Amino acid sequence: MQGDVAKLADLDRLYDAVKAEKGHIDVVFANAGGGEIAPLGAISEEHFDKTFDINVTGLLFTVQKALPLVVDGGSVILNASTMASTGTPAFSVYSASKATVRSFARTWLLDLRDRGIRVNAVSPGAMWTPGLSALGRSEEEKAKIKAGLIAAILLGRLGDPDETAKAITFLASDDSSYVTGIELFVDGGSAQI
């Protein structure tokens, strides 16, 4: 199904379909995310609202509207970001939205503990994705951006989205049955120093 996480009617439609087809949810992975460059002094209300509508409002209601279908003992995984822990020029609104996501994980685990629902956050670092590979106007500029990102990563390379998927799979599985409230960094060490 296609929908917009910032539109509550789309979420209702999604969960109505899930309820009709499956009846319950074992794992919720709230993977809303998006951000644009805007340095302090150039941040508009539209920029702020768009970022928070997707990264915070959309994520919050994705989880909240799923709760009636989530089984006791289920798992909720929130997609945060290393940018919630590190400073990045011109990304303050995005960083603040992802810090909010991290805070949700810390507080929602308290709200959901009576149901045994685990809540964790995963914080990917720089991943080689189509969005990242599209940064820069020329091949030279793209190479410079990539080299700058790699220079800040202790493992000396960009991550692969599959590496984040494996961390999420762990948090969704019974292998992490005694793990709740954590922020699992998948960042090659970049936010750890």
Secondary structure, DSSP 8 states (H G I E B T S, - for coil): ----TT-HHHHHHHHHHHHHHTS-EEEEEE---------TTS--HHHHHHHHIIIIIIHHHHHHHHGGGEEEEEEEEEE--GGGTS--TT-HHHHHHHHHHHHHHHHHHHHHGGGT-EEEEEEE-SB--HHHHT-SSSHHHHHHHHHHHHHT-TTSS-B-HHHHHHHHHHHHSGGGTT--S-EEEESTTTT--
